Amino acid sequence: MNVTLRQALGHDLDALYRLEQVALAGDRFTRRQLWHLLNRANALTRVAEQGAGDGAPPRLLGYATLLFRRGARGARLYSFCVHPDARGSGLGRRLLETVEADAHARDLDLLRLEVRADNRVALGLYRRMGFRLERWLSDHYEDGCAAWQMAKSLQVEPQAARLLEG
């Protein structure tokens, strides 16, 4: 699968909206909310785009949005979405690694997220990527499902820093 990760652009709005309709059962963004994330919010959205193969146009297979707060030392993974056709391909991991690198490049120390308590696949990915459970959020989603708030330190451990230097 030939996939490129890049920053989302304004012309991605329709594809992002369609991706959410296909990939998410609920708690979807409206077109207006997506437009705001792309154009007005203190945010960064990365998309995973499958390259055009046989003359077909490229298509979005996933996206991740980080929200930043001025003066804060952390970022929030606000939205994370992978097309059902791309699940299990490692694309989610690549997207997550990319936005972590974006946060680290901004010299941030912490990345937070919320995940549905019943989404075992996402919970497994986040845990494998070093996120830790922080707090239970009852009745967090529109259908009443609870969520876990998770966090990951982006600071390089002193021992790891010495290994990188040496």
Order of alpha helices (4+ residues) and beta strands (2+ residues): beta-alpha-alpha-beta-beta-beta-alpha-beta-alpha-beta-beta-alpha
